[in-house]
Amino acid sequence: MTASLSLWFDQVAAEDPDALVARDPLDGDDVVDVVIVGAGLTGLWTAYYLLEHDPALEVLVVEAEVAGFGASGRNGGWCSALFPVSADELARRHGHDAAADLRAAMRDTVVEVGGVAAAEQIDCGFAFGGTVTLARNRPQLERIASEVGAGARWGDESHLLGPEEVEEHVRAAGVIGGSYTPDCARIQPLRLVRGLVDVLLSRGARLVEGTRALRLSPRAVVTDHGTVRARWVIRATEAWTSQLPGSERDLAPVYSHMIATEPLPPEVWAQIGLDRAQTFHDARHLIVYGQRTTDDRLAFGGRGAPYHLRSSIRPAYDQVASAAEHLRRELVDLFPVLDRAEITHRWGGPLGVARDWNPSVGLDAETGIGWAGGYVGDGVSTTNLAGRTLADLVAGSESPLVRLPWVGHRSPRWEPEPLRWAGITAARRAAVWADRTEVRSGHTSRVESVLNTVLRR
């Protein structure tokens, strides 16, 4: 078993060992039209749509490591219509029409990503297989039924399934029902990143790697290799936002981990399913998720690793190893046929979480600073919507995107330490406790949802 940046990085490196060699860093001070900090999907999509608006723009993307180093290169490979805030909650805050518009925009975004990948000939394994949600106890089934009903009110296509109907998609142990939505695609996320990089460079954008942003200021970014002055400064740093001066409490870096099996033979896949590259998860509180990869592995992940005090980002080997063993047990519990399958990859890292779990995108015309992030792990498609929105905001467009209810949202800041650590840790433990209680009792636990409601205020 290897511990690497991710399976996705290893796949790209196997195809082209030079593909992941870092480009040259910034060579002293510079002046451009737009400087984007962060070469993950948010930053790359923003650059892509900015150049669609105006091909003459001078766009510079600044990356501390290599493009895709963060969550964009190690996520679960779901391009979904998921948004961390429910449509009902969005309607309560912003009105019915605003909530409906955001739900429609998220569904359209999945199609947009696939369309760009096809048009730009980016081979990222995009497969519109949809998502199956599994229920393995009565409380999970009740949650799924409630979510299907809520989704129908907002135009989301989702179907409640009996156990036999679930088996038409995926065959997991102990399933008593579930749901299916077509609004999700499986992708190889780093291939999408690298494909976008190639397109951007061909259109005149510049990418400097190994260049760490030290401070974002109005019309300027100070880096460890020089200062870049620009009319517009875009912060696309997701979990690393917490490492920037003045932004330490904007987003909390919360960890997600993944494992991947060896390529599985056809007879094993015949027992598992996922013939159309469906993604899957179940309705437990402490989320797990998976996909069938382009080379017939099963990649499986979950959230719930401990939060590090003071929002420090420490991808410790022992934490990855511990999370990998837990994920392997959960994977075999779902698919006993994998009890002898070799786990060849394990990896993990932080994702950005706002205190109210509400992603946001915006642009301050006075300072010239734009931002996007806080995707809570649902970011592959949301980065695209963010990039299109930021490009419209920079261009001064009055498009429908700039009126969506997440535009300009300002989440409350996280509490100072140690209150922040205590709150996040309590929420994680409550989710674990709720899942165990529901398995034992067969009744829905309210502890996790009540605690999260209090913490997000």
ChimeraX attribute file (.defattr): number of C-alpha atoms within 10 A of each C-alpha:
attribute: neighborCount
match mode: 1-to-1
recipient: residues
	/A:1	13
	/A:2	13
	/A:3	16
	/A:4	15
	/A:5	19
	/A:6	23
	/A:7	26
	/A:8	21
	/A:9	20
	/A:10	16
	/A:11	15
	/A:12	17
	/A:13	14
	/A:14	11
	/A:15	9
	/A:16	10
	/A:17	11
	/A:18	10
	/A:19	13
	/A:20	16
	/A:21	10
	/A:22	15
	/A:23	16
	/A:24	11
	/A:25	19
	/A:26	22
	/A:27	11
	/A:28	11
	/A:29	13
	/A:30	15
	/A:31	16
	/A:32	16
	/A:33	16
	/A:34	25
	/A:35	29
	/A:36	27
	/A:37	26
	/A:38	31
	/A:39	29
	/A:40	28
	/A:41	31
	/A:42	33
	/A:43	28
	/A:44	29
	/A:45	26
	/A:46	29
	/A:47	31
	/A:48	23
	/A:49	19
	/A:50	25
	/A:51	19
	/A:52	14
	/A:53	16
	/A:54	11
	/A:55	14
	/A:56	13
	/A:57	16
	/A:58	18
	/A:59	25
	/A:60	24
	/A:61	25
	/A:62	28
	/A:63	28
	/A:64	20
	/A:65	18
	/A:66	21
	/A:67	28
	/A:68	25
	/A:69	21
	/A:70	23
	/A:71	25
	/A:72	23
	/A:73	25
	/A:74	25
	/A:75	27
	/A:76	29
	/A:77	27
	/A:78	28
	/A:79	30
	/A:80	26
	/A:81	26
	/A:82	21
	/A:83	20
	/A:84	16
	/A:85	15
	/A:86	16
	/A:87	22
	/A:88	17
	/A:89	12
	/A:90	20
	/A:91	15
	/A:92	11
	/A:93	12
	/A:94	14
	/A:95	14
	/A:96	15
	/A:97	14
	/A:98	18
	/A:99	24
	/A:100	19
	/A:101	17
	/A:102	22
	/A:103	23
	/A:104	15
	/A:105	18
	/A:106	21
	/A:107	20
	/A:108	15
	/A:109	23
	/A:110	24
	/A:111	19
	/A:112	16
	/A:113	21
	/A:114	21
	/A:115	13
	/A:116	12
	/A:117	18
	/A:118	13
	/A:119	9
	/A:120	13
	/A:121	11
	/A:122	19
	/A:123	14
	/A:124	21
	/A:125	20
	/A:126	24
	/A:127	18
	/A:128	21
	/A:129	19
	/A:130	22
	/A:131	27
	/A:132	26
	/A:133	24
	/A:134	29
	/A:135	27
	/A:136	21
	/A:137	21
	/A:138	17
	/A:139	20
	/A:140	26
	/A:141	25
	/A:142	17
	/A:143	16
	/A:144	24
	/A:145	20
	/A:146	12
	/A:147	15
	/A:148	20
	/A:149	15
	/A:150	16
	/A:151	18
	/A:152	12
	/A:153	12
	/A:154	18
	/A:155	12
	/A:156	20
	/A:157	14
	/A:158	21
	/A:159	18
	/A:160	20
	/A:161	22
	/A:162	15
	/A:163	18
	/A:164	14
	/A:165	15
	/A:166	22
	/A:167	18
	/A:168	12
	/A:169	22
	/A:170	24
	/A:171	21
	/A:172	22
	/A:173	15
	/A:174	14
	/A:175	20
	/A:176	18
	/A:177	24
	/A:178	29
	/A:179	23
	/A:180	23
	/A:181	19
	/A:182	18
	/A:183	22
	/A:184	24
	/A:185	26
	/A:186	27
	/A:187	26
	/A:188	26
	/A:189	26
	/A:190	28
	/A:191	20
	/A:192	22
	/A:193	23
	/A:194	23
	/A:195	17
	/A:196	22
	/A:197	24
	/A:198	13
	/A:199	16
	/A:200	21
	/A:201	11
	/A:202	10
	/A:203	14
	/A:204	15
	/A:205	21
	/A:206	16
	/A:207	25
	/A:208	21
	/A:209	20
	/A:210	18
	/A:211	24
	/A:212	21
	/A:213	23
	/A:214	16
	/A:215	15
	/A:216	21
	/A:217	13
	/A:218	16
	/A:219	20
	/A:220	23
	/A:221	25
	/A:222	16
	/A:223	20
	/A:224	15
	/A:225	16
	/A:226	18
	/A:227	20
	/A:228	24
	/A:229	20
	/A:230	23
	/A:231	17
	/A:232	23
	/A:233	28
	/A:234	28
	/A:235	24
	/A:236	29
	/A:237	27
	/A:238	27
	/A:239	27
	/A:240	21
	/A:241	22
	/A:242	21
	/A:243	22
	/A:244	15
	/A:245	11
	/A:246	11
	/A:247	13
	/A:248	18
	/A:249	22
	/A:250	23
	/A:251	29
	/A:252	32
	/A:253	26
	/A:254	23
	/A:255	26
	/A:256	26
	/A:257	27
	/A:258	27
	/A:259	30
	/A:260	27
	/A:261	21
	/A:262	16
	/A:263	17
	/A:264	16
	/A:265	10
	/A:266	11
	/A:267	8
	/A:268	12
	/A:269	18
	/A:270	12
	/A:271	15
	/A:272	22
	/A:273	18
	/A:274	22
	/A:275	13
	/A:276	13
	/A:277	23
	/A:278	25
	/A:279	32
	/A:280	21
	/A:281	19
	/A:282	22
	/A:283	20
	/A:284	23
	/A:285	21
	/A:286	19
	/A:287	14
	/A:288	22
	/A:289	21
	/A:290	24
	/A:291	25
	/A:292	26
	/A:293	21
	/A:294	16
	/A:295	11
	/A:296	16
	/A:297	18
	/A:298	22
	/A:299	23
	/A:300	25
	/A:301	26
	/A:302	23
	/A:303	22
	/A:304	21
	/A:305	19
	/A:306	16
	/A:307	21
	/A:308	17
	/A:309	14
	/A:310	17
	/A:311	21
	/A:312	16
	/A:313	19
	/A:314	12
	/A:315	14
	/A:316	10
	/A:317	13
	/A:318	9
	/A:319	16
	/A:320	22
	/A:321	19
	/A:322	12
	/A:323	24
	/A:324	25
	/A:325	14
	/A:326	12
	/A:327	22
	/A:328	22
	/A:329	13
	/A:330	16
	/A:331	23
	/A:332	16
	/A:333	15
	/A:334	19
	/A:335	17
	/A:336	16
	/A:337	16
	/A:338	18
	/A:339	12
	/A:340	8
	/A:341	16
	/A:342	14
	/A:343	20
	/A:344	15
	/A:345	21
	/A:346	26
	/A:347	25
	/A:348	30
	/A:349	24
	/A:350	28
	/A:351	26
	/A:352	26
	/A:353	24
	/A:354	24
	/A:355	23
	/A:356	20
	/A:357	19
	/A:358	22
	/A:359	27
	/A:360	20
	/A:361	26
	/A:362	23
	/A:363	22
	/A:364	15
	/A:365	14
	/A:366	8
	/A:367	14
	/A:368	18
	/A:369	24
	/A:370	21
	/A:371	24
	/A:372	28
	/A:373	26
	/A:374	29
	/A:375	25
	/A:376	24
	/A:377	22
	/A:378	20
	/A:379	30
	/A:380	28
	/A:381	28
	/A:382	28
	/A:383	27
	/A:384	25
	/A:385	25
	/A:386	29
	/A:387	25
	/A:388	23
	/A:389	28
	/A:390	30
	/A:391	25
	/A:392	20
	/A:393	22
	/A:394	22
	/A:395	12
	/A:396	11
	/A:397	14
	/A:398	10
	/A:399	11
	/A:400	12
	/A:401	20
	/A:402	21
	/A:403	14
	/A:404	21
	/A:405	20
	/A:406	22
	/A:407	20
	/A:408	17
	/A:409	13
	/A:410	15
	/A:411	18
	/A:412	16
	/A:413	17
	/A:414	23
	/A:415	15
	/A:416	11
	/A:417	13
	/A:418	10
	/A:419	12
	/A:420	21
	/A:421	19
	/A:422	13
	/A:423	18
	/A:424	21
	/A:425	17
	/A:426	16
	/A:427	20
	/A:428	20
	/A:429	14
	/A:430	22
	/A:431	23
	/A:432	16
	/A:433	16
	/A:434	22
	/A:435	19
	/A:436	15
	/A:437	15
	/A:438	19
	/A:439	16
	/A:440	10
	/A:441	12
	/A:442	13
	/A:443	15
	/A:444	17
	/A:445	19
	/A:446	12
	/A:447	14
	/A:448	20
	/A:449	15
	/A:450	12
	/A:451	15
	/A:452	20
	/A:453	10
	/A:454	10
	/A:455	17
	/A:456	16
	/A:457	11
